[in-house]
Amino acid sequence: KSLVRASRGLSASDISMLARRLARPLTTLARHVMTKAVVVNAGRLDFDGKLDFSRLHEACGAPVTRHDDHTPSPETIAAYAVGHATLVTKEVPVDVNALPDSVRLICEAGTGFNNINLEDARKRGITVCNVPAYSTDAVAQLVMTYVLNFSASQHLQQTKLARGDRSLFHGDEVNGTSAFEAFGTLPHFELAKKTIGLIGGTGAIGAATARLARAFGMDVLVWSRSAKDCESGTWRAAENLKHLLSESDFVSVHCPLTDKTKGLIDEHALASMKRTAFLINTARGALVNERHLIDALENKIIAGAGLDVTDPEPPLEGSPLYRLDNVVLTPHIGWKRLETRQRLMDAVAANVEAYLAGKPVNVVS
């Protein structure tokens, strides 16, 4: 009866939220605290209009303000934050010192948080949380998509077709080569017994990638401070970075971006790789020295690269990465599947719930 009386004049989504709140145990309702929250760049998260924000509304105890900007400026973010206690951001720089005093919690909707100055947040007593494991399966699957693509030379075959070159189907009359001879110039191999090297691969995404790679019969080599602590048979621990680079047929980067790891994959690292090896980066663009990588790709120092992240991101308009045949370039799609983004928003809501309950989780500040 309470629900019927309270539901008059409300929308279906509001009724659903009210029903869930009334269904909670009284002890939960008693300790529930409301917070005004704002999602400053919802357009980057809900670009297809398919995300369900109801759990976030419920966690906050009130409708959430959303702005559909993709990349608002720090000044705009500060203006959006006025009158709100919780700030939800996605991969945009935040000037913590410019935020109004009302802000007590920043939820970064993602794993990386180098867009937020944590020291400034600590000084102002603002808690910063992230979501560390929402895209584990999606990113690991993307890594293996690159691996499968390269092993079957699909990137090169599609490039030829896009240019009107059908020699792989009909041969080349000008050069007098058959379709079989034309295909023989492309790399094409099975994955069993090939080695994939995971740099910093002991985290959730690296471990998931390792499991998938082993399902294809691949040998997994890992360079990380905790690589030797793995369960027997999961992977081999590389002696050092050069060992991993020189032995791997695929090198996949999984470490966080820090002052020490910025530019980790430079000309020296690339020169240590096999000429037949492929580099894959789904972590952070700045882990790779892009100028050195382009030089290595243009001069065939390595066979190719699969890049879901770049530095800068997106690449500049005239970047060679757009035209190189041996590059598979994607616009940071690792986290963009609908299921992945919904999991992310629900995890943000869980962070808000935990904070309001006095037991914050995933705190990075």
C-alpha positions as CSV (number, residue, x, y, z in Angstrom):
1,K,0.0,0.0,0.0
2,S,2.8,2.3,0.8
3,L,4.3,1.7,-2.6
4,V,1.0,2.3,-4.4
5,R,0.4,5.7,-2.6
6,A,4.0,6.8,-3.1
7,S,4.1,5.8,-6.8
8,R,1.4,8.2,-7.9
9,G,2.8,10.6,-10.6
10,L,6.2,8.9,-10.8
11,S,7.8,7.4,-13.9
12,A,8.3,3.7,-14.3
13,S,12.1,4.0,-13.5
14,D,11.3,6.0,-10.4
15,I,8.8,3.5,-9.2
16,S,11.3,0.7,-9.8
17,M,13.9,2.5,-7.7
18,L,11.3,3.2,-4.9
19,A,10.3,-0.4,-4.8
20,R,13.8,-1.6,-4.4
21,R,14.4,0.9,-1.6
22,L,11.2,-0.1,0.2
23,A,12.3,-3.7,-0.1
24,R,15.5,-3.1,1.9
25,P,15.8,-4.2,5.5
26,L,15.0,-1.4,7.9
27,T,18.6,-1.4,9.2
28,T,19.8,-0.6,5.6
29,L,17.3,2.2,5.3
30,A,18.3,3.6,8.6
31,R,21.9,4.0,7.7
32,H,21.3,5.2,4.1
33,V,22.6,8.7,3.4
34,M,21.7,10.7,0.3
35,T,24.3,12.4,-1.8
36,K,24.0,14.7,-4.8
37,A,26.1,13.3,-7.7
38,V,27.0,14.6,-11.1
39,V,28.4,12.6,-14.0
40,V,30.5,15.3,-15.8
41,N,31.0,13.5,-19.1
42,A,28.3,10.9,-19.5
43,G,28.5,11.1,-23.2
44,R,31.8,9.3,-23.1
45,L,30.2,6.5,-21.2
46,D,26.7,6.3,-22.6
47,F,27.5,7.2,-26.2
48,D,24.8,4.8,-27.5
49,G,22.1,5.7,-25.0
50,K,21.9,2.1,-23.8
51,L,23.3,2.4,-20.3
52,D,21.1,1.9,-17.2
53,F,21.9,4.5,-14.5
54,S,19.3,3.3,-12.1
55,R,21.7,1.6,-9.6
56,L,23.7,4.9,-9.4
57,H,20.4,6.8,-8.8
58,E,19.5,4.3,-6.1
59,A,23.0,4.4,-4.5
60,C,22.8,8.2,-4.3
61,G,19.2,8.2,-3.0
62,A,18.3,10.9,-5.5
63,P,18.4,11.5,-9.3
64,V,21.9,12.0,-10.6
65,T,22.8,15.1,-12.7
66,R,24.4,14.1,-16.0
67,H,26.1,16.1,-18.6
68,D,26.7,14.6,-22.0
69,D,30.0,16.3,-22.8
70,H,32.7,13.9,-24.0
71,T,35.7,16.0,-22.9
72,P,34.7,18.9,-20.7
73,S,37.5,21.3,-19.6
74,P,38.6,21.4,-16.0
75,E,36.9,24.7,-15.6
76,T,33.6,23.3,-17.0
77,I,33.9,20.3,-14.6
78,A,34.3,22.6,-11.7
79,A,31.2,24.5,-12.7
80,Y,29.3,21.2,-13.1
81,A,30.3,20.2,-9.6
82,V,28.8,23.2,-7.8
83,G,26.2,21.9,-5.3
84,H,27.2,18.3,-5.7
85,A,29.1,16.0,-3.2
86,T,30.0,13.2,-5.6
87,L,31.8,13.7,-8.9
88,V,31.8,10.9,-11.5
89,T,34.4,11.3,-14.3
90,K,35.8,9.2,-17.2
91,E,39.3,9.9,-18.4
92,V,39.2,13.7,-18.4
93,P,41.7,16.0,-16.5
94,V,40.2,17.2,-13.2
95,D,41.6,20.3,-11.5
96,V,41.0,19.3,-7.9
97,N,41.9,22.7,-6.5
98,A,39.2,24.3,-8.6
99,L,36.4,22.1,-7.3
100,P,33.8,23.6,-5.0
101,D,33.9,22.7,-1.3
102,S,30.8,20.6,-1.7
103,V,32.8,17.8,-3.4
104,R,33.8,15.0,-1.0
105,L,34.1,12.0,-3.4
106,I,35.5,11.6,-6.9
107,C,34.6,8.3,-8.6
108,E,36.8,7.7,-11.7
109,A,34.8,5.5,-14.0
110,G,37.7,3.4,-15.0
111,T,41.0,1.8,-13.9
112,G,43.5,4.6,-14.5
113,F,43.4,7.7,-12.4
114,N,46.4,9.7,-13.6
115,N,43.9,12.4,-14.7
116,I,43.4,13.3,-11.0
117,N,46.0,14.8,-8.7
118,L,45.8,12.6,-5.7
119,E,48.0,14.7,-3.5
120,D,45.7,17.7,-4.0
121,A,42.7,15.5,-3.2
122,R,44.3,14.3,0.0
123,K,45.0,17.9,1.1
124,R,41.4,18.8,0.5
125,G,40.0,15.7,2.2
126,I,38.4,14.4,-1.0
127,T,38.3,10.6,-1.4
128,V,39.1,9.3,-4.8
129,C,38.0,5.8,-5.9
130,N,38.5,3.9,-9.2
131,V,37.1,0.7,-10.7
132,P,40.0,-1.7,-11.1
133,A,38.6,-4.8,-12.7
134,Y,35.5,-4.0,-14.8
135,S,37.0,-4.6,-18.2
136,T,39.2,-7.7,-17.5
137,D,37.5,-10.1,-19.9
138,A,36.9,-7.5,-22.6
139,V,40.5,-6.3,-22.8
140,A,41.9,-9.8,-22.6
141,Q,39.7,-10.8,-25.5
142,L,40.8,-7.8,-27.5
143,V,44.5,-8.8,-27.0
144,M,43.7,-12.2,-28.4
145,T,41.8,-10.6,-31.2
146,Y,45.0,-8.9,-32.3
147,V,46.9,-12.1,-31.9
148,L,44.5,-14.1,-34.0
149,N,44.4,-11.3,-36.6
150,F,48.2,-11.2,-37.0
151,S,48.6,-14.9,-37.0
152,A,46.2,-15.2,-40.0
153,S,47.5,-12.1,-41.7
154,Q,44.0,-10.7,-41.9
155,H,45.2,-7.1,-41.5
156,L,47.4,-7.4,-44.6
157,Q,44.7,-9.3,-46.6
158,Q,42.1,-6.6,-45.9
159,T,44.5,-3.8,-46.7
160,K,45.1,-5.4,-50.1
161,L,41.4,-5.8,-50.8
162,A,40.7,-2.2,-49.7
163,R,43.2,-1.0,-52.3
164,G,41.6,-3.1,-55.1
165,D,44.4,-5.7,-55.0
166,R,42.9,-9.2,-55.5
167,S,46.1,-11.0,-56.2
168,L,45.5,-13.3,-53.2
169,F,42.4,-14.6,-55.1
170,H,43.3,-14.4,-58.7
171,G,47.1,-14.1,-58.8
172,D,49.1,-11.2,-60.4
173,E,49.2,-11.3,-64.2
174,V,51.7,-8.5,-64.4
175,N,54.2,-10.3,-62.3
176,G,53.2,-13.7,-63.5
177,T,52.5,-15.0,-60.0
178,S,49.7,-17.3,-58.9
179,A,47.3,-16.6,-56.0
180,F,49.2,-19.3,-54.0
181,E,52.5,-17.5,-54.6
182,A,51.1,-14.2,-53.7
183,F,49.7,-15.6,-50.4
184,G,53.1,-17.1,-49.7
185,T,54.5,-13.6,-49.0
186,L,52.3,-13.1,-46.0
187,P,52.8,-14.4,-42.4
188,H,50.3,-17.1,-41.7
189,F,50.9,-19.5,-38.7
190,E,49.2,-21.5,-35.9
191,L,49.4,-20.2,-32.3
192,A,50.3,-23.5,-30.6
193,K,53.9,-23.3,-29.2
194,K,54.2,-19.7,-30.0
195,T,55.2,-17.4,-27.1
196,I,53.3,-14.4,-25.9
197,G,55.2,-12.1,-23.5
198,L,53.2,-10.1,-21.0
199,I,54.8,-7.1,-19.6
200,G,53.4,-6.5,-16.1
201,G,51.1,-9.4,-16.7
202,T,50.3,-10.6,-13.2
203,G,47.3,-8.3,-12.8
204,A,43.7,-9.3,-13.6
205,I,43.9,-8.5,-17.3
206,G,47.3,-10.1,-17.7
207,A,46.2,-13.2,-15.9
208,A,43.0,-13.4,-18.1
209,T,45.1,-13.0,-21.2
210,A,47.4,-15.7,-20.0
211,R,44.5,-18.1,-19.6
212,L,43.2,-17.4,-23.1
213,A,46.6,-17.7,-24.7
214,R,47.2,-21.1,-23.0
215,A,43.8,-22.3,-24.3
216,F,45.3,-21.8,-27.8
217,G,48.4,-23.8,-26.8
218,M,50.7,-20.8,-26.4
219,D,53.6,-20.5,-24.1
220,V,53.2,-17.5,-21.7
221,L,56.2,-15.5,-20.5
222,V,55.8,-12.8,-17.9
223,W,58.0,-10.0,-16.8
224,S,56.8,-8.5,-13.5
225,R,57.9,-8.1,-9.9
226,S,55.4,-10.8,-8.9
227,A,55.8,-13.1,-11.9
228,K,57.7,-15.7,-9.9
229,D,54.8,-16.0,-7.4
230,C,52.4,-17.5,-9.9
231,E,50.9,-20.9,-9.7
232,S,53.0,-23.6,-11.3
233,G,52.1,-24.0,-15.0
234,T,50.4,-20.6,-15.4
235,W,53.3,-18.9,-17.0
236,R,57.1,-18.7,-17.1
237,A,58.8,-15.8,-15.3
238,A,61.1,-13.9,-17.6
239,E,64.6,-13.1,-16.1
240,N,64.3,-9.5,-17.2
241,L,62.6,-7.4,-19.9
242,K,65.2,-8.1,-22.6
243,H,64.7,-11.8,-22.0
244,L,60.9,-11.4,-22.6
245,L,61.3,-9.2,-25.6
246,S,63.9,-11.4,-27.4
247,E,61.9,-14.7,-26.9
248,S,58.3,-13.6,-27.6
249,D,56.4,-13.9,-30.8
250,F,53.9,-11.4,-29.4
251,V,54.6,-8.8,-26.8
252,S,51.5,-7.4,-24.9
253,V,51.8,-4.5,-22.5
254,H,49.8,-4.6,-19.3
255,C,51.7,-2.5,-16.7
256,P,50.3,0.8,-15.2
257,L,51.6,4.1,-16.4
258,T,54.0,5.7,-13.9
259,D,57.1,7.9,-14.1
260,K,59.2,4.7,-14.3
261,T,57.2,3.0,-17.0
262,K,56.6,6.0,-19.3
263,G,58.3,5.2,-22.6
264,L,59.3,1.8,-21.4
265,I,59.0,0.4,-24.9
266,D,61.6,2.5,-26.7
267,E,64.0,2.0,-29.6
268,H,66.2,-0.3,-27.5
269,A,63.3,-2.4,-26.4
270,L,61.9,-2.7,-29.9
271,A,65.4,-3.6,-31.2
272,S,65.4,-6.5,-28.8
273,M,62.3,-8.0,-30.3
274,K,62.2,-10.6,-33.0
275,R,61.8,-9.1,-36.5
276,T,58.8,-11.4,-36.9
277,A,57.2,-10.3,-33.6
278,F,54.2,-8.1,-33.0
279,L,53.7,-5.5,-30.2
280,I,50.2,-5.1,-28.6
281,N,49.3,-2.2,-26.3
282,T,45.9,-2.1,-24.7
283,A,47.1,-0.4,-21.5
284,R,48.3,3.2,-21.8
285,G,49.6,4.9,-24.9
286,A,52.5,6.6,-23.1
287,L,54.0,3.3,-22.1
288,V,55.3,3.2,-25.7
289,N,57.6,5.8,-27.3
290,E,55.4,6.4,-30.3
291,R,58.1,8.0,-32.5
292,H,60.4,5.0,-31.9
293,L,57.6,2.6,-32.6
294,I,56.8,4.3,-35.9
295,D,60.4,4.1,-36.9
296,A,60.5,0.4,-36.0
297,L,57.3,-0.3,-38.0
298,E,58.5,1.7,-41.1
299,N,61.9,0.0,-41.1
300,K,60.5,-3.5,-40.4
301,I,62.4,-3.8,-37.1
302,I,59.2,-5.6,-35.9
303,A,56.5,-7.3,-37.9
304,G,53.6,-5.1,-36.7
305,A,51.6,-3.6,-33.8
306,G,48.1,-3.7,-32.5
307,L,47.3,-0.5,-30.7
308,D,44.1,0.3,-28.8
309,V,45.8,3.2,-27.0
310,T,48.2,5.8,-28.3
311,D,50.0,8.9,-27.1
312,P,48.5,11.3,-27.9
313,E,45.1,9.8,-28.0
314,P,43.7,9.9,-30.7
315,P,46.8,10.1,-32.9
316,L,47.4,13.4,-34.6
317,E,45.7,13.8,-37.9
318,G,48.9,13.3,-39.9
319,S,50.2,10.4,-37.9
320,P,51.8,7.5,-39.9
321,L,49.9,5.1,-37.7
322,Y,46.8,5.7,-39.8
323,R,48.5,4.6,-43.0
324,L,51.0,1.8,-42.1
325,D,50.0,-1.6,-43.4
326,N,51.5,-3.4,-40.4
327,V,49.4,-1.6,-37.8
328,V,46.0,-2.5,-36.5
329,L,44.7,0.7,-34.9
330,T,41.5,0.8,-32.8
331,P,40.0,3.9,-31.0
332,H,40.4,2.7,-27.4
333,I,37.6,0.1,-27.7
334,G,38.8,-2.3,-24.9
335,W,36.2,-0.9,-22.4
336,K,33.5,0.1,-24.8
337,R,31.4,-3.1,-25.1
338,L,27.9,-2.6,-23.6
339,E,28.2,-5.3,-21.0
340,T,31.6,-3.8,-19.9
341,R,30.3,-0.3,-19.6
342,Q,27.2,-1.5,-17.6
343,R,29.5,-3.4,-15.3
344,L,31.5,-0.2,-14.9
345,M,28.5,2.0,-14.0
346,D,27.2,-0.6,-11.5
347,A,30.7,-0.7,-9.9
348,V,30.7,3.1,-9.6
349,A,27.4,2.8,-7.8
350,A,28.9,0.2,-5.5
351,N,31.7,2.6,-4.7
352,V,29.2,5.3,-3.8
353,E,27.3,2.9,-1.6
354,A,30.4,1.8,0.2
355,Y,31.5,5.4,0.8
356,L,28.1,6.5,2.2
357,A,28.2,3.5,4.5
358,G,31.5,4.7,5.9
359,K,33.4,1.8,4.4
360,P,34.9,3.1,1.2
361,V,36.4,0.7,-1.3
362,N,38.8,1.0,-4.2
363,V,40.3,4.1,-2.7
364,V,43.4,5.4,-4.5
365,S,43.9,8.7,-2.7
